[in-house]
Amino acid sequence: MTVEPVDEGPVLLDLDADGVARIRLNRPDASNGMNVELLKALHDAVLRCHSEPRVRVVLLSGEGKNFCAGGDVDTFASKGEALPEYLRTATSWLQLATAGLTQLEAPVIVAAHGFAAGGGGFGLVCAADLVVAAESARFMSGAVRVGMAPDAGTSVTLPRIVGFRKAMEILLTNPTLTAAEALDLGLVTTVVPDDALGSEARELARTLAASAPRALGATKRLLWNGTGASLESRLPEEARTVSELSGTNDAREGLAAVLERRTPKFTGE
């Protein structure tokens, strides 16, 4: 399975020459509301990124006015008494896609505009490594508001990002956070003008793509695995990782570039 372009359907995918894989949610008329079809397609796109060594960064965005307004409420309402079974299926695919993003060696950047709500929108923001938000973006959990509970791992990722007490407040009271408020909380990495979101997100992706991919992957893994662990328990893994990376061609290239005062050219080897 490789990254072949997907140019139609609920999730679009392409890979550029810099190694930036773009995954785009593509149900604009439904605010990219998540149904089983979209979630299966998202999982498939993430798996393709896992299997393609050319992928150095994943840039996740949404087509239309919103990044993702959460679950597809029209579909949910139409299921009636069959809703629990449908949500078991949908949630399973969402969990697989979310886990796939966090386990990717490549850093994941979310470019958020409009609403990022529910497990689909808010949850993916929390599962990303970096988040570029448009000034007009809004963030909301929304689960309790419709009599449900947070998913996409938000009950774990959000407290890690903003702290336990603030996460409890956000998930129980469902405030609509502005981009500026999300930045203050550490929920997003940076806020940019609306008309610059695409260019700023792509520039960040290209910057990361030019870095040493194995170093980026190892750093991402250490951070995700280390959150909540004791310092002493993580020191051996850090030492092992540093020693392993020091033997790569990229590490030798990085050191040589510093000594020669030039820009390094990393190959991933």
PyRosetta script that sets phi, psi and omega in degrees:
from pyrosetta import init, pose_from_sequence

init()
pose = pose_from_sequence("MTVEPVDEGPVLLDLDADGVARIRLNRPDASNGMNVELLKALHDAVLRCHSEPRVRVVLLSGEGKNFCAGGDVDTFASKGEALPEYLRTATSWLQLATAGLTQLEAPVIVAAHGFAAGGGGFGLVCAADLVVAAESARFMSGAVRVGMAPDAGTSVTLPRIVGFRKAMEILLTNPTLTAAEALDLGLVTTVVPDDALGSEARELARTLAASAPRALGATKRLLWNGTGASLESRLPEEARTVSELSGTNDAREGLAAVLERRTPKFTGE")
pose.set_psi(1, 122.4)
pose.set_omega(1, -179.8)
pose.set_phi(2, -127.4)
pose.set_psi(2, 173.3)
pose.set_omega(2, -179.0)
pose.set_phi(3, -84.6)
pose.set_psi(3, 86.0)
pose.set_omega(3, 169.3)
pose.set_phi(4, -90.9)
pose.set_psi(4, 144.1)
pose.set_omega(4, -178.1)
pose.set_phi(5, -58.4)
pose.set_psi(5, 136.8)
pose.set_omega(5, 171.9)
pose.set_phi(6, -116.7)
pose.set_psi(6, 109.0)
pose.set_omega(6, -172.8)
pose.set_phi(7, -112.4)
pose.set_psi(7, 13.8)
pose.set_omega(7, 172.9)
pose.set_phi(8, -153.4)
pose.set_psi(8, 160.2)
pose.set_omega(8, -177.9)
pose.set_phi(9, 107.2)
pose.set_psi(9, -176.4)
pose.set_omega(9, -174.7)
pose.set_phi(10, -75.5)
pose.set_psi(10, -14.4)
pose.set_omega(10, 176.3)
pose.set_phi(11, -137.9)
pose.set_psi(11, 126.8)
pose.set_omega(11, 179.7)
pose.set_phi(12, -102.3)
pose.set_psi(12, 151.6)
pose.set_omega(12, -176.6)
pose.set_phi(13, -147.8)
pose.set_psi(13, 135.2)
pose.set_omega(13, 170.7)
pose.set_phi(14, -151.6)
pose.set_psi(14, 161.6)
pose.set_omega(14, -178.3)
pose.set_phi(15, -130.1)
pose.set_psi(15, 122.9)
pose.set_omega(15, -178.7)
pose.set_phi(16, -92.5)
pose.set_psi(16, 178.7)
pose.set_omega(16, -175.1)
pose.set_phi(17, -68.2)
pose.set_psi(17, -19.2)
pose.set_omega(17, 178.9)
pose.set_phi(18, -83.6)
pose.set_psi(18, -6.8)
pose.set_omega(18, -177.1)
pose.set_phi(19, 90.8)
pose.set_psi(19, 15.7)
pose.set_omega(19, 177.8)
pose.set_phi(20, -92.8)
pose.set_psi(20, 114.9)
pose.set_omega(20, 175.8)
pose.set_phi(21, -91.7)
pose.set_psi(21, 123.9)
pose.set_omega(21, 179.1)
pose.set_phi(22, -102.4)
pose.set_psi(22, 119.8)
pose.set_omega(22, 173.9)
pose.set_phi(23, -108.9)
pose.set_psi(23, 122.6)
pose.set_omega(23, -176.8)
pose.set_phi(24, -124.0)
pose.set_psi(24, 121.8)
pose.set_omega(24, 173.8)
pose.set_phi(25, -67.7)
pose.set_psi(25, 132.2)
pose.set_omega(25, -167.5)
pose.set_phi(26, -131.7)
pose.set_psi(26, 54.8)
pose.set_omega(26, 168.6)
pose.set_phi(27, -125.5)
pose.set_psi(27, 62.1)
pose.set_omega(27, -171.7)
pose.set_phi(28, -59.8)
pose.set_psi(28, -35.1)
pose.set_omega(28, -178.6)
pose.set_phi(29, -68.5)
pose.set_psi(29, -19.2)
pose.set_omega(29, 178.7)
pose.set_phi(30, -110.6)
pose.set_psi(30, 22.5)
pose.set_omega(30, -177.3)
pose.set_phi(31, 54.3)
pose.set_psi(31, 31.4)
pose.set_omega(31, -177.9)
pose.set_phi(32, 57.4)
pose.set_psi(32, 32.1)
pose.set_omega(32, 175.7)
pose.set_phi(33, -58.9)
pose.set_psi(33, 139.4)
pose.set_omega(33, -172.0)
pose.set_phi(34, -90.8)
pose.set_psi(34, 121.3)
pose.set_omega(34, 168.9)
pose.set_phi(35, -117.8)
pose.set_psi(35, 179.1)
pose.set_omega(35, -176.1)
pose.set_phi(36, -61.1)
pose.set_psi(36, -39.8)
pose.set_omega(36, -179.4)
pose.set_phi(37, -60.0)
pose.set_psi(37, -47.1)
pose.set_omega(37, 179.0)
pose.set_phi(38, -64.4)
pose.set_psi(38, -42.7)
pose.set_omega(38, -176.6)
pose.set_phi(39, -65.7)
pose.set_psi(39, -38.0)
pose.set_omega(39, 175.3)
pose.set_phi(40, -63.3)
pose.set_psi(40, -41.4)
pose.set_omega(40, -179.9)
pose.set_phi(41, -67.4)
pose.set_psi(41, -37.1)
pose.set_omega(41, 177.6)
pose.set_phi(42, -65.0)
pose.set_psi(42, -44.4)
pose.set_omega(42, 178.3)
pose.set_phi(43, -60.5)
pose.set_psi(43, -42.7)
pose.set_omega(43, 179.1)
pose.set_phi(44, -61.7)
pose.set_psi(44, -42.4)
pose.set_omega(44, 179.3)
pose.set_phi(45, -62.9)
pose.set_psi(45, -41.5)
pose.set_omega(45, 179.2)
pose.set_phi(46, -65.1)
pose.set_psi(46, -41.8)
pose.set_omega(46, 178.1)
pose.set_phi(47, -61.5)
pose.set_psi(47, -39.6)
pose.set_omega(47, 178.4)
pose.set_phi(48, -62.6)
pose.set_psi(48, -36.5)
pose.set_omega(48, 176.8)
pose.set_phi(49, -67.7)
pose.set_psi(49, -35.1)
pose.set_omega(49, 176.9)
pose.set_phi(50, -62.1)
pose.set_psi(50, -37.1)
pose.set_omega(50, -170.6)
pose.set_phi(51, -90.6)
pose.set_psi(51, -1.7)
pose.set_omega(51, -175.4)
pose.set_phi(52, -110.9)
pose.set_psi(52, 108.6)
pose.set_omega(52, -177.5)
pose.set_phi(53, -65.7)
pose.set_psi(53, -16.3)
pose.set_omega(53, 178.8)
pose.set_phi(54, -74.1)
pose.set_psi(54, -15.8)
pose.set_omega(54, -178.7)
pose.set_phi(55, -75.0)
pose.set_psi(55, 117.8)
pose.set_omega(55, 178.8)
pose.set_phi(56, -107.2)
pose.set_psi(56, -25.3)
pose.set_omega(56, 179.2)
pose.set_phi(57, -147.9)
pose.set_psi(57, 145.9)
pose.set_omega(57, 173.0)
pose.set_phi(58, -114.2)
pose.set_psi(58, 128.0)
pose.set_omega(58, 178.5)
pose.set_phi(59, -113.5)
pose.set_psi(59, 114.1)
pose.set_omega(59, -175.6)
pose.set_phi(60, -106.6)
pose.set_psi(60, 126.2)
pose.set_omega(60, -178.5)
pose.set_phi(61, -145.3)
pose.set_psi(61, 179.9)
pose.set_omega(61, 179.8)
pose.set_phi(62, -129.8)
pose.set_psi(62, 141.9)
pose.set_omega(62, 176.8)
pose.set_phi(63, -81.4)
pose.set_psi(63, 153.5)
pose.set_omega(63, 177.2)
pose.set_phi(64, 88.2)
pose.set_psi(64, -155.8)
pose.set_omega(64, -171.9)
pose.set_phi(65, -81.4)
pose.set_psi(65, -18.4)
pose.set_omega(65, -175.5)
pose.set_phi(66, -132.2)
pose.set_psi(66, 146.1)
pose.set_omega(66, 172.8)
pose.set_phi(67, -61.4)
pose.set_psi(67, -58.4)
pose.set_omega(67, 176.3)
pose.set_phi(68, -169.9)
pose.set_psi(68, 123.2)
pose.set_omega(68, -178.4)
pose.set_phi(69, -89.4)
pose.set_psi(69, 12.2)
pose.set_omega(69, 177.0)
pose.set_phi(70, 101.5)
pose.set_psi(70, -149.1)
pose.set_omega(70, 179.4)
pose.set_phi(71, -69.4)
pose.set_psi(71, 155.1)
pose.set_omega(71, 179.4)
pose.set_phi(72, -78.5)
pose.set_psi(72, 96.0)
pose.set_omega(72, -172.7)
pose.set_phi(73, -65.1)
pose.set_psi(73, -31.0)
pose.set_omega(73, 177.6)
pose.set_phi(74, -63.1)
pose.set_psi(74, -44.4)
pose.set_omega(74, 177.4)
pose.set_phi(75, -64.4)
pose.set_psi(75, -44.2)
pose.set_omega(75, -179.5)
pose.set_phi(76, -58.8)
pose.set_psi(76, -47.1)
pose.set_omega(76, -177.1)
pose.set_phi(77, -64.4)
pose.set_psi(77, -30.6)
pose.set_omega(77, -177.7)
pose.set_phi(78, -74.1)
pose.set_psi(78, -14.1)
pose.set_omega(78, -174.3)
pose.set_phi(79, -81.3)
pose.set_psi(79, -19.2)
pose.set_omega(79, 178.9)
pose.set_phi(80, 57.1)
pose.set_psi(80, -129.7)
pose.set_omega(80, -178.1)
pose.set_phi(81, -70.8)
pose.set_psi(81, -12.3)
pose.set_omega(81, 178.6)
pose.set_phi(82, -86.6)
pose.set_psi(82, 1.8)
pose.set_omega(82, -176.8)
pose.set_phi(83, -59.3)
pose.set_psi(83, -44.5)
pose.set_omega(83, -179.5)
pose.set_phi(84, -55.2)
pose.set_psi(84, -43.6)
pose.set_omega(84, -179.7)
pose.set_phi(85, -67.3)
pose.set_psi(85, -40.0)
pose.set_omega(85, 178.4)
pose.set_phi(86, -62.8)
pose.set_psi(86, -42.0)
pose.set_omega(86, -178.7)
pose.set_phi(87, -70.2)
pose.set_psi(87, -30.6)
pose.set_omega(87, 174.8)
pose.set_phi(88, -60.8)
pose.set_psi(88, -41.7)
pose.set_omega(88, 178.5)
pose.set_phi(89, -68.4)
pose.set_psi(89, -48.1)
pose.set_omega(89, -178.4)
pose.set_phi(90, -61.4)
pose.set_psi(90, -45.0)
pose.set_omega(90, -178.7)
pose.set_phi(91, -64.1)
pose.set_psi(91, -36.4)
pose.set_omega(91, 178.2)
pose.set_phi(92, -61.7)
pose.set_psi(92, -44.4)
pose.set_omega(92, 178.9)
pose.set_phi(93, -67.7)
pose.set_psi(93, -37.4)
pose.set_omega(93, 177.1)
pose.set_phi(94, -64.0)
pose.set_psi(94, -41.7)
pose.set_omega(94, 178.3)
pose.set_phi(95, -63.0)
pose.set_psi(95, -41.4)
pose.set_omega(95, 179.2)
pose.set_phi(96, -64.0)
pose.set_psi(96, -43.0)
pose.set_omega(96, 179.7)
pose.set_phi(97, -66.0)
pose.set_psi(97, -41.8)
pose.set_omega(97, -180.0)
pose.set_phi(98, -64.4)
pose.set_psi(98, -47.5)
pose.set_omega(98, 178.3)
pose.set_phi(99, -60.8)
pose.set_psi(99, -38.6)
pose.set_omega(99, 179.0)
pose.set_phi(100, -62.5)
pose.set_psi(100, -37.7)
pose.set_omega(100, 178.4)
pose.set_phi(101, -67.6)
pose.set_psi(101, -44.2)
pose.set_omega(101, -178.7)
pose.set_phi(102, -70.0)
pose.set_psi(102, -27.6)
pose.set_omega(102, -178.1)
pose.set_phi(103, -88.9)
pose.set_psi(103, -7.7)
pose.set_omega(103, 176.1)
pose.set_phi(104, -59.6)
pose.set_psi(104, 140.3)
pose.set_omega(104, 172.0)
pose.set_phi(105, -67.1)
pose.set_psi(105, -36.4)
pose.set_omega(105, -179.0)
pose.set_phi(106, -73.4)
pose.set_psi(106, 139.8)
pose.set_omega(106, 174.2)
pose.set_phi(107, -62.1)
pose.set_psi(107, 146.5)
pose.set_omega(107, 178.9)
pose.set_phi(108, -112.1)
pose.set_psi(108, 123.3)
pose.set_omega(108, 176.6)
pose.set_phi(109, -109.5)
pose.set_psi(109, 130.2)
pose.set_omega(109, 170.8)
pose.set_phi(110, -101.6)
pose.set_psi(110, 131.6)
pose.set_omega(110, 171.3)
pose.set_phi(111, -105.1)
pose.set_psi(111, 108.4)
pose.set_omega(111, -171.4)
pose.set_phi(112, -106.4)
pose.set_psi(112, 130.6)
pose.set_omega(112, 174.4)
pose.set_phi(113, -139.6)
pose.set_psi(113, 163.3)
pose.set_omega(113, -178.2)
pose.set_phi(114, 59.3)
pose.set_psi(114, -135.9)
pose.set_omega(114, 179.6)
pose.set_phi(115, -96.0)
pose.set_psi(115, 136.7)
pose.set_omega(115, 168.4)
pose.set_phi(116, -119.9)
pose.set_psi(116, 97.8)
pose.set_omega(116, -170.7)
pose.set_phi(117, -132.0)
pose.set_psi(117, 159.9)
pose.set_omega(117, 176.1)
pose.set_phi(118, 65.5)
pose.set_psi(118, -174.0)
pose.set_omega(118, -179.9)
pose.set_phi(119, -61.4)
pose.set_psi(119, -35.7)
pose.set_omega(119, -179.0)
pose.set_phi(120, -68.4)
pose.set_psi(120, -48.1)
pose.set_omega(120, -176.9)
pose.set_phi(121, -89.1)
pose.set_psi(121, -60.8)
pose.set_omega(121, -178.9)
pose.set_phi(122, -62.7)
pose.set_psi(122, -40.2)
pose.set_omega(122, -178.6)
pose.set_phi(123, -65.1)
pose.set_psi(123, -40.7)
pose.set_omega(123, 178.4)
pose.set_phi(124, -68.7)
pose.set_psi(124, -34.7)
pose.set_omega(124, 174.5)
pose.set_phi(125, -59.5)
pose.set_psi(125, -44.8)
pose.set_omega(125, -179.5)
pose.set_phi(126, -67.9)
pose.set_psi(126, -26.4)
pose.set_omega(126, -178.0)
pose.set_phi(127, -87.8)
pose.set_psi(127, -8.9)
pose.set_omega(127, -179.0)
pose.set_phi(128, -77.9)
pose.set_psi(128, 162.7)
pose.set_omega(128, 176.5)
pose.set_phi(129, -87.0)
pose.set_psi(129, -37.6)
pose.set_omega(129, 177.0)
pose.set_phi(130, -137.6)
pose.set_psi(130, 147.3)
pose.set_omega(130, -178.7)
pose.set_phi(131, -133.4)
pose.set_psi(131, 121.4)
pose.set_omega(131, 172.9)
pose.set_phi(132, -102.7)
pose.set_psi(132, 122.5)
pose.set_omega(132, -175.6)
pose.set_phi(133, -116.0)
pose.set_psi(133, 139.0)
pose.set_omega(133, 171.1)
pose.set_phi(134, -71.5)
pose.set_psi(134, 151.2)
pose.set_omega(134, -178.0)
pose.set_phi(135, -56.7)
pose.set_psi(135, -32.7)
pose.set_omega(135, -177.6)
pose.set_phi(136, -89.1)
pose.set_psi(136, 1.8)
pose.set_omega(136, -178.2)
pose.set_phi(137, -64.8)
pose.set_psi(137, 149.2)
pose.set_omega(137, 177.7)
pose.set_phi(138, -131.9)
pose.set_psi(138, 144.0)
pose.set_omega(138, -174.1)
pose.set_phi(139, -127.2)
pose.set_psi(139, 132.9)
pose.set_omega(139, -178.7)
pose.set_phi(140, -154.2)
pose.set_psi(140, 138.4)
pose.set_omega(140, 175.6)
pose.set_phi(141, -71.6)
pose.set_psi(141, -60.7)
pose.set_omega(141, 171.6)
pose.set_phi(142, 81.1)
pose.set_psi(142, -9.5)
pose.set_omega(142, -172.7)
pose.set_phi(143, -66.3)
pose.set_psi(143, -50.8)
pose.set_omega(143, -177.0)
pose.set_phi(144, -63.1)
pose.set_psi(144, -30.5)
pose.set_omega(144, -179.8)
pose.set_phi(145, -58.5)
pose.set_psi(145, -30.9)
pose.set_omega(145, 179.3)
pose.set_phi(146, -108.4)
pose.set_psi(146, 22.9)
pose.set_omega(146, 174.5)
pose.set_phi(147, 75.5)
pose.set_psi(147, 22.7)
pose.set_omega(147, 179.4)
pose.set_phi(148, -122.2)
pose.set_psi(148, -172.5)
pose.set_omega(148, -179.1)
pose.set_phi(149, -123.4)
pose.set_psi(149, 157.9)
pose.set_omega(149, -179.0)
pose.set_phi(150, -64.1)
pose.set_psi(150, 149.0)
pose.set_omega(150, 177.1)
pose.set_phi(151, -136.7)
pose.set_psi(151, -162.7)
pose.set_omega(151, -174.8)
pose.set_phi(152, 59.3)
pose.set_psi(152, 25.9)
pose.set_omega(152, 178.4)
pose.set_phi(153, 77.3)
pose.set_psi(153, 9.7)
pose.set_omega(153, -174.8)
pose.set_phi(154, -62.7)
pose.set_psi(154, -30.5)
pose.set_omega(154, -180.0)
pose.set_phi(155, -65.5)
pose.set_psi(155, -18.0)
pose.set_omega(155, 177.4)
pose.set_phi(156, -102.4)
pose.set_psi(156, -47.0)
pose.set_omega(156, -173.5)
pose.set_phi(157, -71.5)
pose.set_psi(157, -41.2)
pose.set_omega(157, -177.0)
pose.set_phi(158, -62.4)
pose.set_psi(158, -46.7)
pose.set_omega(158, 176.4)
pose.set_phi(159, -59.7)
pose.set_psi(159, -33.5)
pose.set_omega(159, 177.8)
pose.set_phi(160, -65.1)
pose.set_psi(160, -33.3)
pose.set_omega(160, -176.4)
pose.set_phi(161, -82.6)
pose.set_psi(161, -47.2)
pose.set_omega(161, -170.8)
pose.set_phi(162, -112.2)
pose.set_psi(162, -5.5)
pose.set_omega(162, -176.8)
pose.set_phi(163, 97.4)
pose.set_psi(163, 154.1)
pose.set_omega(163, -173.1)
pose.set_phi(164, -60.8)
pose.set_psi(164, -50.7)
pose.set_omega(164, -173.3)
pose.set_phi(165, -66.0)
pose.set_psi(165, -41.7)
pose.set_omega(165, 179.2)
pose.set_phi(166, -68.3)
pose.set_psi(166, -38.5)
pose.set_omega(166, 177.5)
pose.set_phi(167, -62.6)
pose.set_psi(167, -41.4)
pose.set_omega(167, 178.0)
pose.set_phi(168, -60.6)
pose.set_psi(168, -43.2)
pose.set_omega(168, 178.9)
pose.set_phi(169, -62.4)
pose.set_psi(169, -46.2)
pose.set_omega(169, -178.3)
pose.set_phi(170, -63.3)
pose.set_psi(170, -44.6)
pose.set_omega(170, -175.6)
pose.set_phi(171, -74.4)
pose.set_psi(171, -30.2)
pose.set_omega(171, -178.8)
pose.set_phi(172, -86.6)
pose.set_psi(172, -35.5)
pose.set_omega(172, -174.5)
pose.set_phi(173, -101.9)
pose.set_psi(173, -11.9)
pose.set_omega(173, 175.2)
pose.set_phi(174, 54.4)
pose.set_psi(174, 52.1)
pose.set_omega(174, 175.1)
pose.set_phi(175, -69.7)
pose.set_psi(175, 153.5)
pose.set_omega(175, 171.0)
pose.set_phi(176, -94.0)
pose.set_psi(176, 109.9)
pose.set_omega(176, -175.1)
pose.set_phi(177, -87.9)
pose.set_psi(177, 133.3)
pose.set_omega(177, 172.4)
pose.set_phi(178, -75.4)
pose.set_psi(178, 167.7)
pose.set_omega(178, 177.7)
pose.set_phi(179, -61.3)
pose.set_psi(179, -39.4)
pose.set_omega(179, 179.6)
pose.set_phi(180, -64.1)
pose.set_psi(180, -41.4)
pose.set_omega(180, 178.3)
pose.set_phi(181, -66.3)
pose.set_psi(181, -40.3)
pose.set_omega(181, 178.3)
pose.set_phi(182, -63.0)
pose.set_psi(182, -37.0)
pose.set_omega(182, 177.8)
pose.set_phi(183, -66.0)
pose.set_psi(183, -43.7)
pose.set_omega(183, 179.1)
pose.set_phi(184, -60.9)
pose.set_psi(184, -33.9)
pose.set_omega(184, -179.3)
pose.set_phi(185, -81.2)
pose.set_psi(185, -12.2)
pose.set_omega(185, -175.9)
pose.set_phi(186, 85.3)
pose.set_psi(186, 9.5)
pose.set_omega(186, 179.8)
pose.set_phi(187, -71.3)
pose.set_psi(187, -32.1)
pose.set_omega(187, 176.1)
pose.set_phi(188, -120.7)
pose.set_psi(188, 160.3)
pose.set_omega(188, -176.0)
pose.set_phi(189, -86.0)
pose.set_psi(189, -42.3)
pose.set_omega(189, -177.9)
pose.set_phi(190, -154.3)
pose.set_psi(190, 155.7)
pose.set_omega(190, 177.7)
pose.set_phi(191, -121.0)
pose.set_psi(191, 133.3)
pose.set_omega(191, -176.3)
pose.set_phi(192, -131.1)
pose.set_psi(192, 160.5)
pose.set_omega(192, 174.7)
pose.set_phi(193, -56.2)
pose.set_psi(193, 148.1)
pose.set_omega(193, -176.4)
pose.set_phi(194, -53.5)
pose.set_psi(194, -44.2)
pose.set_omega(194, -175.4)
pose.set_phi(195, -75.7)
pose.set_psi(195, -4.2)
pose.set_omega(195, 179.2)
pose.set_phi(196, -108.2)
pose.set_psi(196, 1.4)
pose.set_omega(196, -174.5)
pose.set_phi(197, -57.8)
pose.set_psi(197, -50.4)
pose.set_omega(197, -177.5)
pose.set_phi(198, -61.5)
pose.set_psi(198, -45.9)
pose.set_omega(198, -177.2)
pose.set_phi(199, -69.2)
pose.set_psi(199, -40.1)
pose.set_omega(199, -179.6)
pose.set_phi(200, -68.0)
pose.set_psi(200, -40.4)
pose.set_omega(200, 178.9)
pose.set_phi(201, -65.7)
pose.set_psi(201, -42.1)
pose.set_omega(201, 178.8)
pose.set_phi(202, -66.0)
pose.set_psi(202, -37.3)
pose.set_omega(202, 179.2)
pose.set_phi(203, -65.5)
pose.set_psi(203, -41.8)
pose.set_omega(203, 176.1)
pose.set_phi(204, -62.1)
pose.set_psi(204, -42.6)
pose.set_omega(204, 179.1)
pose.set_phi(205, -62.0)
pose.set_psi(205, -43.3)
pose.set_omega(205, 179.9)
pose.set_phi(206, -65.9)
pose.set_psi(206, -36.9)
pose.set_omega(206, 177.7)
pose.set_phi(207, -61.5)
pose.set_psi(207, -46.1)
pose.set_omega(207, 178.5)
pose.set_phi(208, -66.8)
pose.set_psi(208, -38.1)
pose.set_omega(208, -179.0)
pose.set_phi(209, -63.2)
pose.set_psi(209, -25.7)
pose.set_omega(209, 179.2)
pose.set_phi(210, -82.7)
pose.set_psi(210, -7.3)
pose.set_omega(210, 179.8)
pose.set_phi(211, -83.7)
pose.set_psi(211, 173.9)
pose.set_omega(211, 178.9)
pose.set_phi(212, -71.9)
pose.set_psi(212, 112.9)
pose.set_omega(212, -172.6)
pose.set_phi(213, -63.2)
pose.set_psi(213, -37.4)
pose.set_omega(213, -179.1)
pose.set_phi(214, -69.5)
pose.set_psi(214, -33.7)
pose.set_omega(214, 176.6)
pose.set_phi(215, -67.9)
pose.set_psi(215, -41.2)
pose.set_omega(215, 177.5)
pose.set_phi(216, -62.4)
pose.set_psi(216, -45.7)
pose.set_omega(216, -179.2)
pose.set_phi(217, -62.9)
pose.set_psi(217, -41.9)
pose.set_omega(217, 179.9)
pose.set_phi(218, -66.6)
pose.set_psi(218, -39.9)
pose.set_omega(218, 178.9)
pose.set_phi(219, -64.8)
pose.set_psi(219, -43.9)
pose.set_omega(219, 177.5)
pose.set_phi(220, -58.9)
pose.set_psi(220, -46.4)
pose.set_omega(220, -179.0)
pose.set_phi(221, -61.4)
pose.set_psi(221, -43.8)
pose.set_omega(221, 179.9)
pose.set_phi(222, -60.9)
pose.set_psi(222, -41.3)
pose.set_omega(222, -178.3)
pose.set_phi(223, -69.2)
pose.set_psi(223, -46.6)
pose.set_omega(223, -179.4)
pose.set_phi(224, -65.0)
pose.set_psi(224, -42.3)
pose.set_omega(224, -178.4)
pose.set_phi(225, -75.1)
pose.set_psi(225, -25.0)
pose.set_omega(225, -174.6)
pose.set_phi(226, -85.7)
pose.set_psi(226, -18.7)
pose.set_omega(226, -177.3)
pose.set_phi(227, -63.2)
pose.set_psi(227, 124.1)
pose.set_omega(227, -179.6)
pose.set_phi(228, 90.0)
pose.set_psi(228, -11.9)
pose.set_omega(228, 179.3)
pose.set_phi(229, -87.2)
pose.set_psi(229, 162.0)
pose.set_omega(229, 177.4)
pose.set_phi(230, -76.5)
pose.set_psi(230, 154.3)
pose.set_omega(230, 178.6)
pose.set_phi(231, -57.2)
pose.set_psi(231, -46.2)
pose.set_omega(231, -175.8)
pose.set_phi(232, -62.6)
pose.set_psi(232, -34.5)
pose.set_omega(232, -177.2)
pose.set_phi(233, -72.7)
pose.set_psi(233, -22.0)
pose.set_omega(233, -176.8)
pose.set_phi(234, -97.6)
pose.set_psi(234, -15.9)
pose.set_omega(234, -177.5)
pose.set_phi(235, -60.1)
pose.set_psi(235, -42.8)
pose.set_omega(235, 178.6)
pose.set_phi(236, -61.0)
pose.set_psi(236, -39.5)
pose.set_omega(236, 179.8)
pose.set_phi(237, -66.4)
pose.set_psi(237, -39.7)
pose.set_omega(237, 175.9)
pose.set_phi(238, -60.3)
pose.set_psi(238, -46.7)
pose.set_omega(238, -177.9)
pose.set_phi(239, -63.3)
pose.set_psi(239, -42.7)
pose.set_omega(239, 179.0)
pose.set_phi(240, -62.6)
pose.set_psi(240, -41.1)
pose.set_omega(240, -178.3)
pose.set_phi(241, -66.7)
pose.set_psi(241, -44.3)
pose.set_omega(241, 179.5)
pose.set_phi(242, -62.0)
pose.set_psi(242, -43.8)
pose.set_omega(242, 179.6)
pose.set_phi(243, -62.8)
pose.set_psi(243, -42.4)
pose.set_omega(243, -179.6)
pose.set_phi(244, -63.6)
pose.set_psi(244, -45.5)
pose.set_omega(244, -178.4)
pose.set_phi(245, -67.7)
pose.set_psi(245, -29.4)
pose.set_omega(245, -177.5)
pose.set_phi(246, -63.9)
pose.set_psi(246, -19.6)
pose.set_omega(246, 179.1)
pose.set_phi(247, -91.0)
pose.set_psi(247, 3.3)
pose.set_omega(247, -178.0)
pose.set_phi(248, -86.2)
pose.set_psi(248, 157.8)
pose.set_omega(248, 175.2)
pose.set_phi(249, -62.4)
pose.set_psi(249, -35.1)
pose.set_omega(249, 179.8)
pose.set_phi(250, -63.4)
pose.set_psi(250, -39.4)
pose.set_omega(250, 178.4)
pose.set_phi(251, -64.5)
pose.set_psi(251, -42.4)
pose.set_omega(251, 177.8)
pose.set_phi(252, -65.1)
pose.set_psi(252, -38.9)
pose.set_omega(252, 177.8)
pose.set_phi(253, -65.0)
pose.set_psi(253, -40.7)
pose.set_omega(253, 179.4)
pose.set_phi(254, -63.2)
pose.set_psi(254, -43.3)
pose.set_omega(254, 178.5)
pose.set_phi(255, -65.8)
pose.set_psi(255, -42.4)
pose.set_omega(255, 179.1)
pose.set_phi(256, -63.1)
pose.set_psi(256, -39.0)
pose.set_omega(256, -179.7)
pose.set_phi(257, -65.0)
pose.set_psi(257, -36.7)
pose.set_omega(257, 176.8)
pose.set_phi(258, -64.3)
pose.set_psi(258, -46.5)
pose.set_omega(258, -178.8)
pose.set_phi(259, -65.9)
pose.set_psi(259, -35.3)
pose.set_omega(259, -177.6)
pose.set_phi(260, -92.6)
pose.set_psi(260, 0.7)
pose.set_omega(260, 177.2)
pose.set_phi(261, 54.1)
pose.set_psi(261, 55.0)
pose.set_omega(261, 178.9)
pose.set_phi(262, -138.9)
pose.set_psi(262, 170.0)
pose.set_omega(262, 177.7)
pose.set_phi(263, -79.9)
pose.set_psi(263, 129.0)
pose.set_omega(263, -179.2)
pose.set_phi(264, -71.7)
pose.set_psi(264, 154.1)
pose.set_omega(264, 175.2)
pose.set_phi(265, -119.1)
pose.set_psi(265, 101.6)
pose.set_omega(265, -175.7)
pose.set_phi(266, -89.4)
pose.set_psi(266, 141.1)
pose.set_omega(266, -178.0)
pose.set_phi(267, -115.0)
pose.set_psi(267, -10.7)
pose.set_omega(267, -175.7)
pose.set_phi(268, 85.2)
pose.set_psi(268, 11.6)
pose.set_omega(268, -179.0)
pose.set_phi(269, -109.8)
pose.dump_pdb("model.pdb")
